[in-house]
């Protein structure tokens, strides 16, 4: 019986059921969020001819921009008093910056 219990415990741990977050939804990583938004924006642009204007969630915002160089969007990530931006489109380089204090921008 002891071996059977040990085997069951190993299976639970390997399947993730033994984690302390059992039943809780795991938070999406920044990379997962970025990838999901890229897909959503590509689909939205294909269906509507433009990027989605503003989309907000506690940890990020997505803004469409329209410029003489063309249209694009940027994702603002938030963590504590920090902000990071990832740009897409013709102004991607100018609209991308790494983590910095919100007060510094």
NORNOR-V80678 format. One record per backbone hydrogen bond with DSSP energy under -0.5 kcal/mol. CO is the residue of the C=O (numbers start at 1). NH is the residue of the N-H. If there is no record, write none. Layout:
co = <CO:CO>
nh = <NH:NH>
//
This chain:
co = <1:2:3:4:5:6:7:8:9:10:11:12:12:12:13:16:19:21:29:30:31:32:33:34:35:36:37:38:39:40:41:42:43:44:45:53:55:57:59:60:61:62:63:65:67:70:71:72:73:74:74:75:75:76:77:79:81:82:83:84:85:86:88:89:91:92:93:97:100:101:102>
nh = <5:6:7:8:9:10:11:12:13:14:15:16:17:18:16:19:22:24:33:34:35:36:37:38:39:40:41:42:43:44:45:46:47:48:49:64:62:60:78:57:76:55:74:72:70:67:90:65:88:63:76:77:86:61:84:82:102:79:100:77:97:75:73:92:95:87:96:85:83:104:105>
//
